[in-house]
Amino acid sequence: MSFNIRKHSFKFLNATQFLGALNDNVFKLILVYFIINLKGISDASTILAIAGAIFVIPFLLFSSASGVLADKISKRNILIAMKFSEIIVMSLSIFAVLFKSPMLFYILLFFMGMQSAVFGPSKYGIIPEIVDPKYVSKANGALNSFTYLAIIIGTFLASFITDITDKNFIIATIFCVIVSVIGLSTSFGIIKTPAKRSKKKINPLFIYEIYKTLVICSKKRYLISAVLGSAFFLFIGGFTQLNIIPYAIESLHLSDVKGGYLFLATAVGIAIGSFVAGRLSKDRVEPGLACLSGFFMSLIFMFLGIFSHNLIGVIILLILLGFFGGIFLVPFDSFIQIASPDKKRGRIIAASNFLSFCGVLLAAFFLYLISSTLKFSSANGFLFVGILALCFNIFITGRMSELFFSYFSRKILLKFFKVKVNNIPTPSSYIIMLDGSWLEVFLLFSFLPNLKVFSLGKVLRNFPFFRGFLNSIYLIKRRPSKKYSLKRLFIKTKKYKRRINFVCLFLGSRFPKKDVYKFLKSAYAKNYPEPLFLKIKKEGRTIHYNFVKGDQKA
């Protein structure tokens, strides 16, 4: 398949998604304005809560089935079918206005959510089928950028159309029909993709199906961490959207309508951040970038809680929150698409969507908990979420520490240091590092993929949780007997060696070299492959790494 065909096909996919997201937001707000107009503004909060729940429930009910469906038949055919169903829903909304029926509108909103739920796994699952693997991150960045651009425009258009038509909701619903027709036409521009013909059947016990899919994810290196990271983004995004209006009223003394516009600042930031994430990743998928941005995101939540009375400052913080949020989301979504097996990709994306929308519902419950039960102010709510986000990001960074250290060393440490490598080892090598510091260890991650470092430690090892906290670094308590310490070190490396490419035993300059050489000559050490010794030489900011065999160690 030629590059140009793929490129044009992705443009049509992006346009289809943009129009769908635009229509979702216009339709939801038109529904809210219509029912508020019928029942009165005093019921606004209840109407918003009901509408939000009705739209999310289909994602929880149908995510699993839609993932199985995406693995069975052509994803392109699913996308086209869903755009047809969108036209039907939008057309029926005209009758909901004519008959002044809130119930019909709610039913149509449910079907709109169902259409979006089925659309999701195919929308994301088709990206690796129409885009070269090295462009997947850029494609996700572009798709997310345009999605949040659609949210921004949709939020504006719903209010604008309602205002200029003097609440003529017939015209507003006709506009939604027109957008859905245009969306159908763009979906035909997506190239035909073959059906994966998975033999998996749709299980009505979808919760159990989601569980089994997550078990599959847990067996794939880093995949479950990426799924959790993507879901956590929806949790904090949902909380931000819900908490922003009370925050604006309590801290900034704005009206509820003006407070609602503040979320547009976050959406603008997410659109920019998603685009930048694709650019920064270039031809790689970089979960380490997501881990790094998560720390900035946590700090910004805390700043929102502390500096809550300056409107300009809050707007800047919300844009930055969205910016780092976009950078946080794109690498995780890209990794899920790339790391998922072809015949299970739809199910895995569906399970990820299910967890994500559980996060949205959990955000609503969490807001109620901290505001009504704990009696926190909305500003303190952001501060609390900032602490929670920091804890989660520390956990997820620990699980994906190899990818984090790789990104951090390549993109940041190599700005200050230059690395030269001689005799790069082949995978399955045992590397013994007798010289250098932890700085040189972290720089190893810049050129050795799938690396796990084993070292002898003291204080940190006394915390029972720490040994397994960093997935790429394993600390073993130093024993009085050096031979026993080395024996334990080699036992642990053998346990993990089958799952990783490179093992580095970092002993440091304090460990006597003669004891290491003596141990390697023992009968016990003969059970292990001959190790490579890493010799390090510093020349200013240039660090030379030289890998030599045992007989060349001197």
C-alpha positions as CSV (number, residue, x, y, z in Angstrom):
1,M,0.0,0.0,0.0
2,S,1.5,3.3,-1.1
3,F,2.4,6.0,1.4
4,N,0.1,8.6,-0.3
5,I,-2.9,6.2,-0.1
6,R,-2.3,5.6,3.6
7,K,-1.8,9.3,4.2
8,H,-5.0,10.3,2.5
9,S,-6.9,7.5,4.2
10,F,-5.8,8.8,7.7
11,K,-6.9,12.3,6.7
12,F,-10.4,10.9,6.0
13,L,-10.3,9.0,9.3
14,N,-9.3,12.2,11.1
15,A,-12.1,14.2,9.4
16,T,-14.6,11.5,10.3
17,Q,-13.6,11.4,13.9
18,F,-13.5,15.3,14.1
19,L,-17.1,15.5,12.8
20,G,-18.3,12.8,15.1
21,A,-16.7,14.4,18.2
22,L,-18.1,17.8,17.1
23,N,-21.6,16.3,16.7
24,D,-21.4,14.5,20.1
25,N,-20.7,17.8,21.9
26,V,-23.2,19.9,20.0
27,F,-25.9,17.2,20.4
28,K,-25.4,16.8,24.1
29,L,-25.5,20.5,24.8
30,I,-28.5,21.1,22.6
31,L,-30.3,18.3,24.5
32,V,-29.3,20.0,27.8
33,Y,-30.4,23.5,26.7
34,F,-33.7,22.1,25.2
35,I,-34.7,20.2,28.4
36,I,-33.6,23.1,30.7
37,N,-35.8,25.3,28.5
38,L,-38.7,23.0,29.1
39,K,-38.2,22.3,32.8
40,G,-36.5,25.5,34.1
41,I,-33.0,26.4,35.1
42,S,-33.5,25.2,38.6
43,D,-33.2,21.6,37.3
44,A,-30.0,22.3,35.4
45,S,-27.7,20.3,37.7
46,T,-30.0,17.3,37.6
47,I,-30.3,17.4,33.9
48,L,-26.6,17.6,33.4
49,A,-26.0,14.7,35.7
50,I,-28.6,12.5,34.0
51,A,-27.3,13.4,30.5
52,G,-23.7,12.7,31.5
53,A,-24.6,9.3,33.0
54,I,-26.8,8.3,30.1
55,F,-24.0,9.1,27.6
56,V,-21.4,7.1,29.5
57,I,-23.4,4.0,30.3
58,P,-23.3,2.6,26.7
59,F,-19.5,2.8,26.8
60,L,-19.5,0.5,29.8
61,L,-22.1,-1.9,28.4
62,F,-20.9,-2.2,24.8
63,S,-17.1,-1.6,24.9
64,S,-16.3,-5.3,25.2
65,A,-18.7,-6.4,22.5
66,S,-17.5,-3.6,20.1
67,G,-13.9,-4.7,20.6
68,V,-14.7,-8.3,19.7
69,L,-16.7,-7.0,16.7
70,A,-13.7,-4.9,15.6
71,D,-11.5,-8.1,15.6
72,K,-14.0,-10.0,13.5
73,I,-15.0,-7.8,10.7
74,S,-13.5,-4.9,8.7
75,K,-13.0,-1.9,11.0
76,R,-13.7,0.4,8.0
77,N,-17.1,-1.2,7.5
78,I,-17.9,-0.7,11.2
79,L,-17.0,3.0,11.0
80,I,-19.3,3.5,8.0
81,A,-22.2,1.6,9.6
82,M,-21.9,3.8,12.7
83,K,-22.0,6.9,10.7
84,F,-25.2,5.7,9.1
85,S,-26.7,5.1,12.6
86,E,-25.6,8.6,13.6
87,I,-27.7,10.1,10.8
88,I,-30.7,8.1,12.0
89,V,-30.3,9.3,15.6
90,M,-29.8,12.9,14.6
91,S,-32.9,12.8,12.3
92,L,-35.0,11.4,15.1
93,S,-33.9,14.2,17.4
94,I,-36.0,16.6,15.2
95,F,-39.1,14.7,16.3
96,A,-38.0,14.9,19.9
97,V,-38.1,18.7,19.6
98,L,-41.4,18.7,17.7
99,F,-43.1,16.5,20.3
100,K,-41.3,18.3,23.2
101,S,-40.2,14.9,24.6
102,P,-37.3,14.9,27.0
103,M,-37.6,11.1,27.3
104,L,-37.1,10.6,23.5
105,F,-34.1,12.9,23.7
106,Y,-32.6,10.9,26.5
107,I,-33.2,7.6,24.6
108,L,-31.5,9.1,21.5
109,L,-28.6,10.3,23.7
110,F,-28.2,6.7,24.9
111,F,-28.1,5.4,21.3
112,M,-25.7,8.2,20.4
113,G,-23.4,7.0,23.2
114,M,-23.8,3.4,21.9
115,Q,-22.8,4.5,18.4
116,S,-19.7,6.2,19.8
117,A,-18.9,3.2,22.0
118,V,-18.9,0.8,18.9
119,F,-17.0,3.4,16.8
120,G,-14.2,3.7,19.4
121,P,-12.3,0.4,19.1
122,S,-12.4,0.4,15.3
123,K,-11.4,4.1,15.2
124,Y,-8.2,3.4,17.2
125,G,-7.7,-0.1,16.0
126,I,-7.6,0.8,12.3
127,I,-4.7,3.3,12.8
128,P,-1.9,0.6,12.7
129,E,-3.6,-0.9,9.7
130,I,-3.6,2.3,7.6
131,V,-0.5,4.1,9.1
132,D,3.1,2.8,9.1
133,P,4.2,1.8,12.6
134,K,6.8,4.6,12.9
135,Y,4.0,7.2,12.3
136,V,1.5,5.7,14.8
137,S,2.5,8.2,17.6
138,K,2.1,11.2,15.2
139,A,-1.2,9.8,14.0
140,N,-2.5,9.5,17.5
141,G,-1.3,13.0,18.3
142,A,-3.1,14.4,15.3
143,L,-6.3,12.4,16.0
144,N,-6.4,13.6,19.7
145,S,-5.6,17.2,18.7
146,F,-8.5,17.3,16.2
147,T,-10.8,15.5,18.7
148,Y,-10.2,18.2,21.3
149,L,-10.5,20.9,18.7
150,A,-13.9,19.4,17.9
151,I,-14.8,19.6,21.6
152,I,-13.8,23.3,21.6
153,I,-15.7,24.1,18.4
154,G,-18.7,22.0,19.4
155,T,-19.0,23.6,22.8
156,F,-19.0,27.0,21.1
157,L,-21.4,26.1,18.3
158,A,-24.0,24.6,20.6
159,S,-24.3,27.9,22.5
160,F,-23.9,30.1,19.4
161,I,-26.6,28.3,17.4
162,T,-29.0,28.4,20.4
163,D,-28.4,32.1,20.8
164,I,-28.6,33.3,17.2
165,T,-31.7,31.2,16.5
166,D,-33.4,32.4,19.8
167,K,-33.6,28.8,21.0
168,N,-35.0,27.3,17.8
169,F,-34.0,23.8,18.5
170,I,-35.4,22.5,15.1
171,I,-32.6,24.4,13.3
172,A,-30.0,23.1,15.9
173,T,-31.0,19.5,15.3
174,I,-31.0,20.0,11.5
175,F,-27.4,21.2,11.9
176,C,-26.6,18.0,13.6
177,V,-28.1,16.0,10.8
178,I,-26.0,17.9,8.2
179,V,-22.8,17.3,10.2
180,S,-23.6,13.6,10.4
181,V,-24.2,13.3,6.6
182,I,-20.8,15.0,6.0
183,G,-19.2,12.6,8.5
184,L,-20.6,9.6,6.5
185,S,-19.2,11.0,3.3
186,T,-15.7,11.3,4.7
187,S,-15.8,7.8,6.1
188,F,-16.0,6.4,2.6
189,G,-12.6,7.9,2.0
190,I,-11.0,5.5,4.4
191,I,-9.3,2.6,2.6
192,K,-10.7,-0.9,2.8
193,T,-9.1,-3.0,5.5
194,P,-9.3,-6.8,5.8
195,A,-11.2,-8.4,8.5
196,K,-9.0,-10.1,11.1
197,R,-11.6,-12.9,11.5
198,S,-11.0,-13.5,15.1
199,K,-12.9,-16.6,16.4
200,K,-13.7,-14.9,19.6
201,K,-17.4,-14.7,20.4
202,I,-19.3,-11.9,22.0
203,N,-19.8,-12.8,25.7
204,P,-22.9,-11.2,27.3
205,L,-21.0,-11.4,30.6
206,F,-19.0,-8.4,29.5
207,I,-17.4,-7.8,32.9
208,Y,-15.8,-11.2,32.8
209,E,-14.7,-10.6,29.2
210,I,-13.1,-7.3,30.2
211,Y,-11.3,-9.1,33.1
212,K,-9.9,-11.8,30.7
213,T,-8.7,-9.2,28.3
214,L,-6.9,-7.3,31.1
215,V,-5.3,-10.6,32.1
216,I,-4.0,-10.8,28.6
217,C,-2.7,-7.3,28.9
218,S,-0.9,-8.1,32.1
219,K,1.1,-10.8,30.4
220,K,2.4,-8.4,27.7
221,R,5.3,-6.3,28.9
222,Y,4.1,-2.8,30.0
223,L,0.7,-3.1,28.3
224,I,-1.4,-3.1,31.4
225,S,0.5,-0.1,32.7
226,A,-0.3,1.8,29.5
227,V,-4.0,0.8,29.8
228,L,-4.1,2.1,33.4
229,G,-2.3,5.3,32.3
230,S,-4.9,5.9,29.6
231,A,-7.8,5.3,32.0
232,F,-6.3,7.6,34.6
233,F,-6.2,10.4,32.1
234,L,-10.0,10.1,31.7
235,F,-10.4,10.1,35.5
236,I,-8.5,13.4,36.0
237,G,-10.0,14.8,32.8
238,G,-13.5,14.0,34.0
239,F,-12.8,15.4,37.5
240,T,-11.4,18.6,36.0
241,Q,-14.5,19.1,33.8
242,L,-16.8,18.5,36.8
243,N,-14.9,20.5,39.3
244,I,-14.1,23.6,37.1
245,I,-17.6,25.2,37.5
246,P,-17.7,25.1,41.3
247,Y,-14.0,26.2,41.3
248,A,-14.9,29.2,39.2
249,I,-17.9,30.1,41.4
250,E,-16.1,29.7,44.8
251,S,-12.6,30.9,44.0
252,L,-12.9,33.2,41.0
253,H,-16.4,34.5,41.7
254,L,-17.6,33.8,38.2
255,S,-21.1,32.7,37.0
256,D,-21.7,29.1,36.2
257,V,-21.9,29.8,32.4
258,K,-18.6,31.7,32.4
259,G,-17.1,29.0,34.6
260,G,-18.0,26.4,32.0
261,Y,-15.9,28.3,29.4
262,L,-12.8,27.7,31.6
263,F,-12.7,24.1,30.5
264,L,-12.1,25.3,26.9
265,A,-8.7,26.4,28.1
266,T,-7.9,22.9,29.2
267,A,-9.3,21.5,25.9
268,V,-7.0,23.9,23.9
269,G,-4.1,22.7,26.0
270,I,-4.9,19.1,25.3
271,A,-5.2,19.7,21.6
272,I,-1.8,21.4,21.5
273,G,-0.2,18.8,23.8
274,S,-1.5,15.9,21.7
275,F,0.0,17.5,18.6
276,V,3.3,18.2,20.4
277,A,3.5,14.6,21.7
278,G,3.3,13.2,18.2
279,R,6.1,15.5,17.1
280,L,8.3,14.8,20.1
281,S,7.9,11.0,19.7
282,K,8.8,11.2,16.0
283,D,9.0,7.6,14.7
284,R,8.9,6.0,18.1
285,V,6.3,5.3,20.8
286,E,7.6,7.0,23.9
287,P,5.7,6.0,27.2
288,G,8.7,7.5,29.0
289,L,7.5,10.9,27.7
290,A,4.1,10.3,29.3
291,C,5.7,9.4,32.6
292,L,7.7,12.6,32.6
293,S,4.7,14.8,31.7
294,G,2.7,13.2,34.5
295,F,4.9,14.8,37.1
296,F,4.3,18.3,35.6
297,M,0.6,17.5,35.4
298,S,0.6,16.7,39.1
299,L,2.3,19.9,40.1
300,I,-0.2,22.0,38.0
301,F,-3.1,20.4,39.8
302,M,-1.5,21.4,43.1
303,F,-0.9,25.0,41.8
304,L,-4.6,25.2,40.9
305,G,-5.4,24.4,44.5
306,I,-2.8,26.9,45.9
307,F,-3.1,29.9,43.4
308,S,-6.9,29.8,43.0
309,H,-7.9,33.5,43.1
310,N,-6.1,34.9,40.0
311,L,-8.2,34.4,36.8
312,I,-5.3,35.0,34.4
313,G,-3.1,32.6,36.4
314,V,-5.8,30.0,36.5
315,I,-6.3,30.2,32.7
316,I,-2.6,29.7,32.1
317,L,-2.5,26.8,34.5
318,L,-5.5,25.2,32.8
319,I,-3.9,25.5,29.4
320,L,-0.7,24.0,30.8
321,L,-2.7,21.2,32.5
322,G,-4.3,20.3,29.2
323,F,-0.9,20.6,27.4
324,F,0.8,18.1,29.7
325,G,-2.3,16.0,29.7
326,G,-2.2,15.6,25.9
327,I,1.5,14.7,26.1
328,F,0.5,12.2,28.9
329,L,-2.3,10.5,26.9
330,V,-0.8,10.1,23.3
331,P,2.1,7.8,24.1
332,F,-0.1,5.5,26.2
333,D,-2.7,5.2,23.5
334,S,0.0,4.6,20.8
335,F,1.7,1.9,22.9
336,I,-1.7,0.1,23.4
337,Q,-2.2,0.0,19.6
338,I,1.4,-1.1,18.8
339,A,1.8,-3.6,21.6
340,S,-1.6,-5.3,21.2
341,P,-1.6,-8.5,19.1
342,D,-3.4,-8.0,15.7
343,K,-6.3,-10.4,16.4
344,K,-6.8,-9.0,20.0
345,R,-6.3,-5.3,19.4
346,G,-10.0,-4.4,19.2
347,R,-10.7,-6.2,22.5
348,I,-7.8,-4.6,24.2
349,I,-8.7,-1.2,23.1
350,A,-12.3,-1.9,24.1
351,A,-11.1,-2.9,27.6
352,S,-9.1,0.2,27.8
353,N,-12.1,2.3,26.8
354,F,-14.2,0.5,29.5
355,L,-11.6,1.3,32.2
356,S,-11.4,4.9,30.9
357,F,-15.2,5.5,31.2
358,C,-15.1,3.8,34.6
359,G,-12.6,6.5,35.4
360,V,-15.2,9.2,34.2
361,L,-17.8,7.7,36.5
362,L,-15.3,7.4,39.3
363,A,-14.4,11.1,38.9
364,A,-18.1,12.0,39.6
365,F,-18.1,9.8,42.7
366,F,-14.8,11.2,43.8
367,L,-16.1,14.8,43.4
368,Y,-19.1,14.0,45.5
369,L,-16.8,12.3,48.1
370,I,-14.4,15.3,48.6
371,S,-17.1,18.0,48.3
372,S,-20.1,16.6,50.1
373,T,-18.6,14.0,52.5
374,L,-15.1,15.5,53.2
375,K,-16.4,19.1,52.8
376,F,-13.3,20.1,50.8
377,S,-13.5,23.3,48.8
378,S,-13.1,22.9,45.0
379,A,-9.6,24.4,45.2
380,N,-8.6,21.8,47.8
381,G,-10.2,19.2,45.5
382,F,-7.6,20.1,42.8
383,L,-4.9,20.0,45.4
384,F,-6.0,16.5,46.6
385,V,-6.2,15.3,43.0
386,G,-2.7,16.6,42.4
387,I,-1.4,14.5,45.3
388,L,-3.3,11.5,44.0
389,A,-1.9,12.1,40.5
390,L,1.6,12.3,41.8
391,C,1.3,9.0,43.7
392,F,-0.2,7.3,40.6
393,N,2.5,8.7,38.3
394,I,5.3,7.5,40.7
395,F,3.7,4.0,40.6
396,I,3.3,4.0,36.8
397,T,6.8,5.3,36.3
398,G,8.1,2.6,38.5
399,R,6.3,0.0,36.5
400,M,7.7,1.5,33.2
401,S,11.0,2.7,34.6
402,E,13.1,1.2,31.8
403,L,11.1,3.2,29.2
404,F,11.3,6.3,31.5
405,F,15.0,6.0,32.1
406,S,15.5,5.4,28.3
407,Y,13.6,8.5,27.4
408,F,15.1,10.7,30.2
409,S,18.7,9.6,29.3
410,R,18.3,10.1,25.5
411,K,16.4,13.4,25.6
412,I,17.8,15.1,28.7
413,L,21.0,13.5,30.0
414,L,22.5,13.3,26.5
415,K,22.0,17.1,26.2
416,F,24.7,17.5,28.9
417,F,26.9,14.4,28.2
418,K,28.2,12.7,25.1
419,V,28.3,8.9,25.1
420,K,30.7,6.8,23.0
421,V,30.3,3.0,22.9
422,N,32.8,0.4,21.8
423,N,31.8,-3.3,21.3
424,I,28.1,-3.0,21.9
425,P,27.0,-6.3,23.5
426,T,24.5,-8.7,21.9
427,P,21.2,-9.5,23.6
428,S,21.5,-12.1,26.3
429,S,24.7,-10.7,27.6
430,Y,25.7,-10.5,31.3
431,I,27.4,-7.2,32.0
432,I,29.5,-6.5,35.1
433,M,30.1,-2.9,36.0
434,L,32.8,-2.4,38.6
435,D,33.5,1.3,38.0
436,G,31.4,4.4,37.6
437,S,28.4,5.9,39.4
438,W,24.6,5.7,39.0
439,L,24.8,8.5,36.4
440,E,26.7,6.1,34.1
441,V,24.2,3.4,34.9
442,F,21.3,5.6,33.8
443,L,23.1,6.5,30.6
444,L,23.2,2.8,29.8
445,F,19.5,3.0,29.2
446,S,20.1,5.4,26.3
447,F,21.6,2.7,24.1
448,L,20.7,-0.7,25.7
449,P,17.0,-1.6,25.2
450,N,15.2,-3.9,27.7
451,L,17.9,-3.5,30.4
452,K,17.6,-4.6,34.0
453,V,20.2,-3.4,36.6
454,F,21.0,-5.5,39.7
455,S,22.9,-3.9,42.5
456,L,23.8,-4.5,46.1
457,G,22.2,-1.9,48.4
458,K,21.8,-1.0,52.0
459,V,19.2,1.5,53.3
460,L,16.7,1.4,50.5
461,R,16.5,-2.4,50.5
462,N,15.1,-2.2,54.1
463,F,11.8,-1.0,52.7
464,P,10.0,-4.2,51.7
465,F,8.2,-2.6,48.8
466,F,11.2,-0.9,47.2
467,R,12.9,-4.0,45.8
468,G,10.2,-4.5,43.2
469,F,9.1,-0.9,42.8
470,L,11.4,0.1,39.9
471,N,10.9,-2.5,37.2
472,S,14.3,-1.9,35.7
473,I,16.4,-1.8,38.9
474,Y,16.6,-4.6,41.5
475,L,18.4,-3.9,44.8
476,I,19.7,-6.8,46.9
477,K,20.8,-6.3,50.5
478,R,24.5,-6.5,50.9
479,R,25.7,-9.3,53.1
480,P,28.8,-9.6,55.2
481,S,30.0,-12.4,53.0
482,K,31.0,-11.0,49.6
483,K,30.8,-14.5,48.0
484,Y,27.2,-14.9,49.4
485,S,26.2,-11.5,48.1
486,L,27.5,-12.3,44.6
487,K,25.8,-15.7,44.7
488,R,22.5,-14.1,45.5
489,L,23.0,-11.5,42.8
490,F,23.6,-14.1,40.1
491,I,20.6,-16.2,41.3
492,K,18.3,-13.2,40.8
493,T,19.8,-12.4,37.4
494,K,19.1,-15.9,36.2
495,K,15.5,-15.6,37.3
496,Y,14.9,-12.5,35.2
497,K,17.2,-13.2,32.3
498,R,14.6,-15.1,30.3
499,R,12.4,-12.0,30.1
500,I,14.9,-9.3,29.3
501,N,17.7,-8.6,26.8
502,F,20.5,-7.2,29.0
503,V,21.5,-7.8,32.6
504,C,23.9,-5.4,34.3
505,L,25.4,-6.2,37.6
506,F,26.4,-2.9,39.1
507,L,28.8,-3.5,41.9
508,G,30.5,-0.1,42.0
509,S,34.1,0.8,42.9
510,R,33.7,-0.1,46.6
511,F,33.3,-3.8,45.8
512,P,36.8,-5.4,45.7
513,K,37.6,-6.5,42.1
514,K,39.7,-9.4,43.3
515,D,36.6,-10.9,45.0
516,V,34.7,-10.6,41.8
517,Y,37.4,-12.3,39.7
518,K,37.8,-15.0,42.3
519,F,34.0,-15.7,42.3
520,L,33.9,-15.9,38.5
521,K,36.6,-18.6,38.6
522,S,34.6,-20.7,41.1
523,A,32.6,-23.8,40.0
524,Y,29.3,-22.1,40.8
525,A,29.9,-19.3,38.3
526,K,30.5,-21.8,35.5
527,N,26.7,-22.3,35.4
528,Y,26.4,-18.8,33.9
529,P,27.5,-17.4,30.5
530,E,30.8,-15.6,30.5
531,P,30.2,-12.0,31.5
532,L,31.3,-8.9,29.8
533,F,33.1,-6.3,31.8
534,L,32.1,-2.7,31.3
535,K,35.1,-0.3,31.5
536,I,34.2,3.4,31.8
537,K,36.5,6.3,30.9
538,K,35.5,10.0,31.4
539,E,36.9,12.8,29.3
540,G,35.2,16.0,30.4
541,R,31.5,15.6,29.4
542,T,32.3,12.6,27.1
543,I,31.9,9.2,28.7
544,H,33.4,6.1,26.9
545,Y,31.8,2.7,27.4
546,N,33.9,-0.2,26.5
547,F,32.6,-3.8,26.8
548,V,35.3,-6.4,27.1
549,K,35.4,-10.1,27.7
550,G,36.7,-11.5,31.0
551,D,40.1,-12.4,29.6
552,Q,40.5,-8.7,28.5
553,K,39.5,-7.2,31.8
554,A,42.9,-6.2,33.1
